[in-house]
């Protein structure tokens, strides 16, 4: 019994705690055009993966925030600016060869957010980061994207 209390019980409790933290992973496809973001699709997969996040902070990052029905922040993070197309991606495009090693701005495109799903997660907000490294909502008023309608409409676990 002592063995159970000292070794097995803590292991079981930690497994239960980990499963309560994340229940699968959200894959969110976001379309941007100019300064507007729109969610194209949301899929919840049963496997739990780490989020795609930027490991370093840049002044042109895009910040994201997940919240619940009461606007309580459940998770937030940042991703590299999807508008910045890196030189390796320019191969084969009709670009002046003198400028192939410069970052190019794409006015329209798609990027993916991957984040562990947490119970109660409902809304997504996307924000620019200002030069002073503070969040700035892209549109006024800030748009909350309701992920619930995407999640209920698909065959998610």
N, C-alpha and C positions, 0 to 999 in steps of 0.2 A: 504494500500500500504506500509506503514511503517513496518507493521508486516511481510509482504512478504520480504522486503529488509533486515530486521534485523534477521529474524529467518529462513524462508523457503529458501531463496536464498543461504545462506552459507551451509545449509544442502545439497541442490541439487548440489552445486559445489564440496563439499567434496565427494559425491557419484560418481560424474563424475571423479574426480581425482583418487579415489581408483580403479575404473574400468580401468583406463588408465595404472595403475601400473602393474597389473597382470591380465591375461586373461586365467584362467585355471591353471592347474598344469602339469608339466612334470614328468613322471615316467620313469626313465632310468635304465635299467638293464645292469650292467657292469660285464663282465667276466674277471678275472685276472688269469694269469698263470705265475709264477715266477715274473718277473718285467714288464710284458706286460699287458696292459689294452685293452679290445675290448668291444665295445658296442654291446650287443646282441639285445636289442629292446628299442624303445622309444615310449611312448604313452602319448598323451596329453588328459587329462580329463577336462571336463568343470568346475568342482568345483575347487576353489582356496584354497589350503592348505598351511600351513607353510612348510618350507623346513626341511628335516632331516639334522641336523647339530650337530656337537659336541659342547657341552656347555663349555667344558674345553679344553685347548690346551695340546697336548702331543707331544713328540718329534718324534713319529712314525705315526702321523696323515697323511691322504691323503688329499691334498688340491685340490679343483676344481675351475675352472674359466670358465665362460660363456662369449663369446664375439660375436660381430657382424661381418659383412663383412669387416669392416675397422679395425678390431682387437681392437676395443674399448671394454674395460671390462664393461660388463653389470651387472655381479654378480660374487661373489666369496665366498668361504667358505671352511669348512673342515669337514671331517668325520673321525671317529675312524678307525684305520688300520683294514681292513677286514681280513688280514692274521692272526690276533691274535684271536684264538678261546678261548673263556672263559670257565672255568671249568664246568659250568652248562651244556654247550653244549657237553661235553665229555661223559656224562652218556650213558652207553650202548655200547660205543666204546671199542675196544680192546686196552686199554691203561693201562700201568703199574699202579696199584692202588697207589703206592707211589708218583706218579706224577700227580694225578688227579686234584689237586688244583693249578697247575702251568699252566700259559697260554701256549698254544701250537701254533706253526706256521703252517698254512696251505699253501702249495705251489700253490694251485689252488682252485678257488671258484667263487662265484657270490655275488654281493652286489647291493643294490638299491640306487639310488639318487632320491630324490623327491625335486623339486624346482618349485616355482611359475613361470609360463610362462610369458615372457615379449616380446612384439613385437620387431622384429629384432634379437632376440636371434638365433644364428646359429651354433657356434662352442663350443665344450667342450674340455678342457684340464685337465688332471689329473696329479698331482705332488706329490712327496714325500716331507716331511718336514725333513730337515737336523737336526742334533743335536743342531745347533745354532738357530733353529726355523725359518730358512729362506727356501723359496720354492726351490725345486730342481726337474727339469723335469726328469721323469723316463727314457725316451729314448732320444737319441741324434740323429738327431735333435728332438725337442719336437713335438709330433704328435697332430695335431688338428683333432678332430673327428667332421665331418660335420653332424650335426643333421638334417639338412634340408632334406636330402635324406630319412631319417627315417620318418620324419613328413609328407612329401608329399606322401609317399607310404602307409600311413595308413588312417583309417577313423577318423581323428582328426577333432575337431570342427573348 
